Amino acid sequence: MTSTTDSRATRRRRRIGAAILTGGMALMLAIALGPASPATAATIAQCSSVDDSPGLGMQCDITVVNTLNVATGATGSSVTVKECHGAANTDLTASCVERTTLSTELVTSVSQCNYAITSGGSLLCSVSVVNNITGVATPVAATVNQCNGSLTGGTVVLRACNPDGLSTTGADITQCNDSDNGGGSSLSCTVEAGSTSVAALLVTINQCNNSANGGGSLIVCSSRIVNNVTAPGSSPPAGNAGTDTDRNADSLAATGTDAPLVPVLPAIAVIVVGASLAARAWRARAAEVAGRE
């Protein structure tokens, strides 16, 4: 009776071990062959609603490099932000803080320098976005909403908007609107020529709006969006992070991946447990046969 019971227990352990082993291998195969999970979109924001006492100055810069493989869904981004504060119209270099962040998320929204320096001062802000896309995509000219409702408070020292007078709802780039209205102010806002937009990776920029409305203020803001599209199987174009090497965009590595390691670890554990149970069942069976002999 005992031998029959032991034999049944042995067979049961063998079946359980085999099932666990098979399930673990199937799980690993599904992870390896399955499509990449889509990355979530990230918003980068800084330098808004700050430094509202008279006579202050601020400089804020954001550099974004996105990478996207349309076919596999692999994504990555690198973001460098710089923030500097001090007295208006002075060199703020000594106060600057800069940091770089790598992520598997795509950055699709950049916002900075809005509702800032509201009592008057100097505001210098820039945004550079470079999208490196592998796949089929067609860049089109970026839409712009810029320099509307600004410099309406009196004497204008300088108005240099390029382009100027564009009002577009839901634009790719919205900047320098309803700002510099204190009189005796200067406004210089530009969108880099050749800035584009791609449906596969839409990025919006919103900066320098409703800011520096005290008398004698200075605003200098610039934006650019570059889309480098590479056909599948082709080598990326030279200078794939844009033409402005001073921004160091080429040195910012993307971190996208098709199959994250973390989900694989449980599958490995399952296989180890299954193999252990199967081995124990085999040893028990071998001992049972040996005992009969």
Contacts in CASP RR format, 6 or more apart in sequence:
PFRMAT RR
TARGET T0000
AUTHOR 0000-0000-0000
METHOD contacts of the structure
MODEL  1
MTSTTDSRATRRRRRIGAAILTGGMALMLAIALGPASPATAATIAQCSSV
DDSPGLGMQCDITVVNTLNVATGATGSSVTVKECHGAANTDLTASCVERT
TLSTELVTSVSQCNYAITSGGSLLCSVSVVNNITGVATPVAATVNQCNGS
LTGGTVVLRACNPDGLSTTGADITQCNDSDNGGGSSLSCTVEAGSTSVAA
LLVTINQCNNSANGGGSLIVCSSRIVNNVTAPGSSPPAGNAGTDTDRNAD
SLAATGTDAPLVPVLPAIAVIVVGASLAARAWRARAAEVAGRE
3 288 0 8 1.000
6 284 0 8 1.000
6 288 0 8 1.000
7 288 0 8 1.000
9 284 0 8 1.000
10 281 0 8 1.000
10 284 0 8 1.000
10 285 0 8 1.000
10 288 0 8 1.000
11 281 0 8 1.000
13 277 0 8 1.000
13 278 0 8 1.000
13 280 0 8 1.000
13 281 0 8 1.000
13 284 0 8 1.000
14 278 0 8 1.000
14 281 0 8 1.000
14 282 0 8 1.000
14 285 0 8 1.000
16 274 0 8 1.000
16 277 0 8 1.000
17 273 0 8 1.000
17 274 0 8 1.000
17 275 0 8 1.000
17 277 0 8 1.000
17 278 0 8 1.000
17 281 0 8 1.000
18 274 0 8 1.000
18 278 0 8 1.000
20 270 0 8 1.000
20 271 0 8 1.000
20 273 0 8 1.000
20 274 0 8 1.000
20 277 0 8 1.000
21 271 0 8 1.000
21 274 0 8 1.000
21 275 0 8 1.000
21 278 0 8 1.000
23 270 0 8 1.000
24 267 0 8 1.000
24 270 0 8 1.000
24 271 0 8 1.000
24 274 0 8 1.000
25 267 0 8 1.000
25 271 0 8 1.000
27 266 0 8 1.000
27 267 0 8 1.000
27 270 0 8 1.000
28 264 0 8 1.000
28 267 0 8 1.000
28 268 0 8 1.000
28 271 0 8 1.000
31 259 0 8 1.000
31 263 0 8 1.000
31 264 0 8 1.000
31 267 0 8 1.000
32 259 0 8 1.000
34 259 0 8 1.000
35 72 0 8 1.000
35 73 0 8 1.000
36 72 0 8 1.000
36 73 0 8 1.000
36 74 0 8 1.000
36 257 0 8 1.000
36 258 0 8 1.000
36 259 0 8 1.000
37 260 0 8 1.000
38 73 0 8 1.000
38 75 0 8 1.000
39 73 0 8 1.000
39 75 0 8 1.000
39 76 0 8 1.000
39 104 0 8 1.000
39 105 0 8 1.000
39 106 0 8 1.000
39 256 0 8 1.000
40 105 0 8 1.000
41 105 0 8 1.000
41 106 0 8 1.000
41 107 0 8 1.000
41 108 0 8 1.000
41 109 0 8 1.000
42 77 0 8 1.000
42 79 0 8 1.000
42 103 0 8 1.000
42 105 0 8 1.000
42 106 0 8 1.000
42 107 0 8 1.000
42 108 0 8 1.000
42 109 0 8 1.000
43 107 0 8 1.000
43 108 0 8 1.000
43 109 0 8 1.000
43 110 0 8 1.000
43 111 0 8 1.000
44 62 0 8 1.000
44 64 0 8 1.000
44 79 0 8 1.000
44 81 0 8 1.000
44 107 0 8 1.000
44 109 0 8 1.000
44 110 0 8 1.000
44 111 0 8 1.000
44 112 0 8 1.000
45 109 0 8 1.000
45 110 0 8 1.000
45 111 0 8 1.000
45 112 0 8 1.000
46 60 0 8 1.000
46 62 0 8 1.000
46 81 0 8 1.000
46 83 0 8 1.000
46 112 0 8 1.000
47 58 0 8 1.000
47 60 0 8 1.000
47 83 0 8 1.000
47 112 0 8 1.000
47 113 0 8 1.000
47 116 0 8 1.000
47 125 0 8 1.000
48 111 0 8 1.000
48 112 0 8 1.000
48 113 0 8 1.000
48 114 0 8 1.000
48 115 0 8 1.000
48 116 0 8 1.000
49 114 0 8 1.000
49 115 0 8 1.000
49 116 0 8 1.000
50 58 0 8 1.000
50 116 0 8 1.000
51 57 0 8 1.000
51 58 0 8 1.000
51 85 0 8 1.000
51 116 0 8 1.000
51 117 0 8 1.000
52 116 0 8 1.000
52 117 0 8 1.000
52 118 0 8 1.000
52 119 0 8 1.000
53 119 0 8 1.000
54 119 0 8 1.000
54 120 0 8 1.000
54 121 0 8 1.000
54 214 0 8 1.000
55 87 0 8 1.000
55 88 0 8 1.000
55 119 0 8 1.000
55 120 0 8 1.000
55 121 0 8 1.000
56 85 0 8 1.000
56 86 0 8 1.000
56 87 0 8 1.000
56 88 0 8 1.000
56 117 0 8 1.000
56 119 0 8 1.000
56 120 0 8 1.000
56 121 0 8 1.000
57 85 0 8 1.000
57 86 0 8 1.000
57 87 0 8 1.000
57 88 0 8 1.000
57 89 0 8 1.000
57 90 0 8 1.000
57 92 0 8 1.000
57 117 0 8 1.000
57 121 0 8 1.000
57 122 0 8 1.000
57 123 0 8 1.000
58 83 0 8 1.000
58 84 0 8 1.000
58 85 0 8 1.000
58 86 0 8 1.000
58 92 0 8 1.000
58 113 0 8 1.000
58 116 0 8 1.000
58 117 0 8 1.000
58 122 0 8 1.000
58 123 0 8 1.000
58 124 0 8 1.000
58 125 0 8 1.000
59 82 0 8 1.000
59 83 0 8 1.000
59 84 0 8 1.000
59 92 0 8 1.000
59 96 0 8 1.000
59 124 0 8 1.000
59 125 0 8 1.000
60 81 0 8 1.000
60 82 0 8 1.000
60 83 0 8 1.000
60 84 0 8 1.000
60 112 0 8 1.000
60 113 0 8 1.000
60 124 0 8 1.000
60 125 0 8 1.000
60 126 0 8 1.000
61 80 0 8 1.000
61 81 0 8 1.000
61 82 0 8 1.000
61 125 0 8 1.000
61 126 0 8 1.000
61 127 0 8 1.000
61 128 0 8 1.000
62 79 0 8 1.000
62 80 0 8 1.000
62 81 0 8 1.000
62 82 0 8 1.000
62 110 0 8 1.000
62 112 0 8 1.000
62 126 0 8 1.000
62 127 0 8 1.000
62 128 0 8 1.000
63 79 0 8 1.000
63 80 0 8 1.000
63 81 0 8 1.000
63 127 0 8 1.000
63 128 0 8 1.000
63 247 0 8 1.000
63 248 0 8 1.000
63 249 0 8 1.000
63 252 0 8 1.000
64 77 0 8 1.000
64 78 0 8 1.000
64 79 0 8 1.000
64 107 0 8 1.000
64 110 0 8 1.000
64 127 0 8 1.000
64 128 0 8 1.000
64 129 0 8 1.000
64 130 0 8 1.000
64 203 0 8 1.000
65 77 0 8 1.000
65 78 0 8 1.000
65 79 0 8 1.000
65 130 0 8 1.000
65 132 0 8 1.000
65 241 0 8 1.000
65 249 0 8 1.000
65 252 0 8 1.000
65 254 0 8 1.000
66 75 0 8 1.000
66 76 0 8 1.000
66 77 0 8 1.000
66 106 0 8 1.000
66 107 0 8 1.000
66 129 0 8 1.000
66 130 0 8 1.000
66 131 0 8 1.000
66 132 0 8 1.000
66 201 0 8 1.000
66 203 0 8 1.000
66 254 0 8 1.000
67 74 0 8 1.000
67 75 0 8 1.000
67 76 0 8 1.000
67 77 0 8 1.000
67 131 0 8 1.000
67 132 0 8 1.000
67 133 0 8 1.000
67 134 0 8 1.000
67 254 0 8 1.000
67 256 0 8 1.000
68 74 0 8 1.000
68 75 0 8 1.000
68 76 0 8 1.000
68 106 0 8 1.000
68 131 0 8 1.000
68 132 0 8 1.000
68 133 0 8 1.000
68 134 0 8 1.000
68 200 0 8 1.000
68 201 0 8 1.000
69 75 0 8 1.000
69 134 0 8 1.000
69 135 0 8 1.000
70 133 0 8 1.000
70 134 0 8 1.000
70 135 0 8 1.000
70 136 0 8 1.000
70 137 0 8 1.000
70 200 0 8 1.000
71 134 0 8 1.000
71 135 0 8 1.000
71 232 0 8 1.000
72 258 0 8 1.000
73 258 0 8 1.000
74 256 0 8 1.000
74 257 0 8 1.000
74 258 0 8 1.000
75 104 0 8 1.000
75 105 0 8 1.000
75 106 0 8 1.000
75 256 0 8 1.000
76 102 0 8 1.000
76 103 0 8 1.000
76 104 0 8 1.000
76 105 0 8 1.000
76 106 0 8 1.000
76 254 0 8 1.000
76 255 0 8 1.000
76 256 0 8 1.000
77 102 0 8 1.000
77 103 0 8 1.000
77 104 0 8 1.000
77 105 0 8 1.000
77 106 0 8 1.000
77 107 0 8 1.000
77 254 0 8 1.000
77 255 0 8 1.000
78 100 0 8 1.000
78 101 0 8 1.000
78 102 0 8 1.000
78 103 0 8 1.000
78 252 0 8 1.000
78 253 0 8 1.000
78 254 0 8 1.000
78 255 0 8 1.000
79 100 0 8 1.000
79 101 0 8 1.000
79 103 0 8 1.000
79 107 0 8 1.000
80 98 0 8 1.000
80 99 0 8 1.000
80 100 0 8 1.000
80 101 0 8 1.000
80 248 0 8 1.000
80 252 0 8 1.000
81 98 0 8 1.000
81 99 0 8 1.000
81 101 0 8 1.000
82 96 0 8 1.000
82 97 0 8 1.000
82 98 0 8 1.000
83 96 0 8 1.000
83 97 0 8 1.000
83 98 0 8 1.000
84 92 0 8 1.000
84 93 0 8 1.000
84 95 0 8 1.000
84 96 0 8 1.000
84 97 0 8 1.000
85 92 0 8 1.000
85 95 0 8 1.000
86 92 0 8 1.000
86 95 0 8 1.000
88 117 0 8 1.000
88 120 0 8 1.000
88 121 0 8 1.000
88 122 0 8 1.000
88 218 0 8 1.000
89 121 0 8 1.000
89 122 0 8 1.000
89 218 0 8 1.000
100 252 0 8 1.000
102 252 0 8 1.000
102 253 0 8 1.000
102 254 0 8 1.000
102 255 0 8 1.000
103 255 0 8 1.000
104 255 0 8 1.000
104 256 0 8 1.000
104 257 0 8 1.000
106 201 0 8 1.000
107 129 0 8 1.000
107 203 0 8 1.000
108 201 0 8 1.000
108 202 0 8 1.000
108 203 0 8 1.000
108 204 0 8 1.000
109 203 0 8 1.000
109 204 0 8 1.000
109 206 0 8 1.000
110 127 0 8 1.000
110 129 0 8 1.000
110 203 0 8 1.000
110 204 0 8 1.000
110 205 0 8 1.000
110 206 0 8 1.000
110 207 0 8 1.000
111 205 0 8 1.000
111 206 0 8 1.000
111 207 0 8 1.000
112 125 0 8 1.000
112 127 0 8 1.000
112 207 0 8 1.000
113 123 0 8 1.000
113 125 0 8 1.000
113 207 0 8 1.000
113 208 0 8 1.000
113 211 0 8 1.000
113 221 0 8 1.000
114 206 0 8 1.000
114 207 0 8 1.000
114 208 0 8 1.000
114 209 0 8 1.000
114 210 0 8 1.000
114 211 0 8 1.000
115 209 0 8 1.000
115 210 0 8 1.000
115 211 0 8 1.000
116 123 0 8 1.000
116 211 0 8 1.000
116 212 0 8 1.000
117 123 0 8 1.000
117 211 0 8 1.000
117 212 0 8 1.000
117 217 0 8 1.000
118 210 0 8 1.000
118 211 0 8 1.000
118 212 0 8 1.000
118 213 0 8 1.000
118 214 0 8 1.000
119 214 0 8 1.000
120 182 0 8 1.000
120 212 0 8 1.000
120 213 0 8 1.000
120 214 0 8 1.000
120 215 0 8 1.000
120 216 0 8 1.000
120 217 0 8 1.000
121 212 0 8 1.000
121 214 0 8 1.000
121 216 0 8 1.000
121 217 0 8 1.000
121 218 0 8 1.000
122 212 0 8 1.000
122 217 0 8 1.000
122 218 0 8 1.000
122 219 0 8 1.000
123 208 0 8 1.000
123 211 0 8 1.000
123 212 0 8 1.000
123 217 0 8 1.000
123 218 0 8 1.000
123 219 0 8 1.000
123 220 0 8 1.000
123 221 0 8 1.000
124 219 0 8 1.000
124 220 0 8 1.000
124 221 0 8 1.000
125 207 0 8 1.000
125 208 0 8 1.000
125 220 0 8 1.000
125 221 0 8 1.000
125 222 0 8 1.000
126 221 0 8 1.000
126 222 0 8 1.000
126 223 0 8 1.000
127 205 0 8 1.000
127 207 0 8 1.000
127 222 0 8 1.000
127 223 0 8 1.000
127 224 0 8 1.000
128 223 0 8 1.000
128 224 0 8 1.000
128 226 0 8 1.000
128 244 0 8 1.000
128 247 0 8 1.000
128 249 0 8 1.000
129 203 0 8 1.000
129 205 0 8 1.000
129 224 0 8 1.000
129 225 0 8 1.000
129 226 0 8 1.000
130 226 0 8 1.000
130 228 0 8 1.000
130 240 0 8 1.000
130 241 0 8 1.000
130 242 0 8 1.000
130 249 0 8 1.000
131 198 0 8 1.000
131 201 0 8 1.000
131 203 0 8 1.000
131 225 0 8 1.000
131 226 0 8 1.000
131 227 0 8 1.000
131 228 0 8 1.000
132 228 0 8 1.000
132 230 0 8 1.000
132 236 0 8 1.000
132 240 0 8 1.000
132 241 0 8 1.000
132 254 0 8 1.000
133 198 0 8 1.000
133 200 0 8 1.000
133 201 0 8 1.000
133 227 0 8 1.000
133 228 0 8 1.000
133 229 0 8 1.000
133 230 0 8 1.000
134 229 0 8 1.000
134 230 0 8 1.000
134 231 0 8 1.000
134 232 0 8 1.000
134 233 0 8 1.000
134 236 0 8 1.000
135 200 0 8 1.000
135 229 0 8 1.000
135 230 0 8 1.000
135 231 0 8 1.000
135 232 0 8 1.000
136 231 0 8 1.000
136 232 0 8 1.000
137 198 0 8 1.000
137 199 0 8 1.000
137 200 0 8 1.000
137 201 0 8 1.000
137 227 0 8 1.000
137 229 0 8 1.000
138 198 0 8 1.000
138 199 0 8 1.000
138 229 0 8 1.000
139 196 0 8 1.000
139 197 0 8 1.000
139 198 0 8 1.000
139 227 0 8 1.000
139 229 0 8 1.000
140 196 0 8 1.000
140 197 0 8 1.000
140 198 0 8 1.000
141 194 0 8 1.000
141 195 0 8 1.000
141 196 0 8 1.000
141 197 0 8 1.000
142 171 0 8 1.000
142 172 0 8 1.000
142 173 0 8 1.000
142 191 0 8 1.000
142 194 0 8 1.000
142 195 0 8 1.000
142 196 0 8 1.000
142 197 0 8 1.000
142 225 0 8 1.000
143 168 0 8 1.000
143 170 0 8 1.000
143 171 0 8 1.000
143 172 0 8 1.000
143 173 0 8 1.000
143 197 0 8 1.000
144 163 0 8 1.000
144 166 0 8 1.000
144 168 0 8 1.000
144 171 0 8 1.000
144 172 0 8 1.000
144 173 0 8 1.000
144 174 0 8 1.000
144 191 0 8 1.000
145 166 0 8 1.000
145 167 0 8 1.000
145 168 0 8 1.000
145 169 0 8 1.000
145 170 0 8 1.000
145 171 0 8 1.000
145 173 0 8 1.000
145 174 0 8 1.000
145 175 0 8 1.000
145 177 0 8 1.000
146 161 0 8 1.000
146 163 0 8 1.000
146 164 0 8 1.000
146 165 0 8 1.000
146 166 0 8 1.000
146 173 0 8 1.000
146 174 0 8 1.000
146 175 0 8 1.000
146 176 0 8 1.000
146 177 0 8 1.000
146 189 0 8 1.000
146 191 0 8 1.000
147 159 0 8 1.000
147 161 0 8 1.000
147 164 0 8 1.000
147 165 0 8 1.000
147 166 0 8 1.000
147 176 0 8 1.000
147 177 0 8 1.000
147 187 0 8 1.000
147 189 0 8 1.000
148 165 0 8 1.000
148 166 0 8 1.000
148 167 0 8 1.000
148 177 0 8 1.000
148 178 0 8 1.000
149 177 0 8 1.000
149 178 0 8 1.000
149 179 0 8 1.000
149 181 0 8 1.000
150 176 0 8 1.000
150 177 0 8 1.000
150 178 0 8 1.000
150 179 0 8 1.000
150 180 0 8 1.000
150 181 0 8 1.000
150 187 0 8 1.000
151 159 0 8 1.000
151 180 0 8 1.000
151 181 0 8 1.000
151 183 0 8 1.000
151 185 0 8 1.000
151 187 0 8 1.000
152 181 0 8 1.000
153 181 0 8 1.000
153 182 0 8 1.000
153 183 0 8 1.000
154 182 0 8 1.000
154 183 0 8 1.000
154 184 0 8 1.000
155 183 0 8 1.000
155 184 0 8 1.000
156 183 0 8 1.000
156 184 0 8 1.000
156 185 0 8 1.000
156 186 0 8 1.000
156 187 0 8 1.000
157 184 0 8 1.000
157 185 0 8 1.000
157 186 0 8 1.000
157 216 0 8 1.000
158 186 0 8 1.000
158 187 0 8 1.000
158 188 0 8 1.000
159 186 0 8 1.000
159 187 0 8 1.000
160 187 0 8 1.000
160 188 0 8 1.000
160 189 0 8 1.000
160 190 0 8 1.000
161 176 0 8 1.000
161 187 0 8 1.000
161 188 0 8 1.000
161 189 0 8 1.000
161 190 0 8 1.000
162 189 0 8 1.000
162 190 0 8 1.000
162 191 0 8 1.000
163 191 0 8 1.000
170 204 0 8 1.000
171 204 0 8 1.000
172 195 0 8 1.000
172 197 0 8 1.000
172 202 0 8 1.000
172 203 0 8 1.000
172 204 0 8 1.000
172 205 0 8 1.000
172 225 0 8 1.000
173 191 0 8 1.000
173 195 0 8 1.000
173 204 0 8 1.000
173 205 0 8 1.000
173 223 0 8 1.000
173 225 0 8 1.000
174 204 0 8 1.000
174 205 0 8 1.000
174 206 0 8 1.000
174 207 0 8 1.000
174 209 0 8 1.000
175 189 0 8 1.000
175 191 0 8 1.000
175 205 0 8 1.000
175 206 0 8 1.000
175 207 0 8 1.000
175 208 0 8 1.000
175 209 0 8 1.000
175 221 0 8 1.000
175 223 0 8 1.000
176 187 0 8 1.000
176 189 0 8 1.000
176 208 0 8 1.000
176 209 0 8 1.000
176 219 0 8 1.000
176 221 0 8 1.000
177 209 0 8 1.000
177 210 0 8 1.000
178 209 0 8 1.000
178 210 0 8 1.000
179 187 0 8 1.000
179 208 0 8 1.000
179 209 0 8 1.000
179 210 0 8 1.000
179 211 0 8 1.000
179 212 0 8 1.000
179 213 0 8 1.000
179 219 0 8 1.000
180 186 0 8 1.000
180 187 0 8 1.000
180 211 0 8 1.000
180 212 0 8 1.000
180 213 0 8 1.000
180 217 0 8 1.000
180 219 0 8 1.000
181 213 0 8 1.000
181 214 0 8 1.000
182 213 0 8 1.000
182 214 0 8 1.000
182 215 0 8 1.000
182 216 0 8 1.000
182 217 0 8 1.000
183 214 0 8 1.000
183 215 0 8 1.000
183 216 0 8 1.000
184 215 0 8 1.000
184 216 0 8 1.000
184 217 0 8 1.000
185 212 0 8 1.000
185 214 0 8 1.000
185 215 0 8 1.000
185 216 0 8 1.000
185 217 0 8 1.000
185 218 0 8 1.000
185 219 0 8 1.000
186 216 0 8 1.000
186 217 0 8 1.000
186 218 0 8 1.000
186 219 0 8 1.000
187 219 0 8 1.000
188 219 0 8 1.000
188 220 0 8 1.000
188 221 0 8 1.000
189 208 0 8 1.000
189 219 0 8 1.000
189 220 0 8 1.000
189 221 0 8 1.000
189 222 0 8 1.000
190 221 0 8 1.000
190 222 0 8 1.000
190 223 0 8 1.000
191 222 0 8 1.000
191 223 0 8 1.000
191 224 0 8 1.000
192 222 0 8 1.000
192 223 0 8 1.000
192 224 0 8 1.000
194 224 0 8 1.000
194 226 0 8 1.000
195 223 0 8 1.000
195 224 0 8 1.000
195 225 0 8 1.000
195 226 0 8 1.000
196 225 0 8 1.000
196 226 0 8 1.000
196 227 0 8 1.000
197 203 0 8 1.000
197 225 0 8 1.000
197 227 0 8 1.000
198 227 0 8 1.000
198 229 0 8 1.000
201 227 0 8 1.000
203 225 0 8 1.000
205 223 0 8 1.000
205 225 0 8 1.000
207 221 0 8 1.000
207 223 0 8 1.000
208 219 0 8 1.000
208 221 0 8 1.000
211 219 0 8 1.000
212 218 0 8 1.000
212 219 0 8 1.000
224 244 0 8 1.000
226 242 0 8 1.000
226 243 0 8 1.000
228 236 0 8 1.000
228 237 0 8 1.000
228 239 0 8 1.000
228 240 0 8 1.000
228 241 0 8 1.000
228 242 0 8 1.000
230 236 0 8 1.000
230 237 0 8 1.000
230 240 0 8 1.000
239 250 0 8 1.000
240 250 0 8 1.000
241 247 0 8 1.000
241 249 0 8 1.000
241 250 0 8 1.000
241 252 0 8 1.000
242 249 0 8 1.000
242 250 0 8 1.000
END
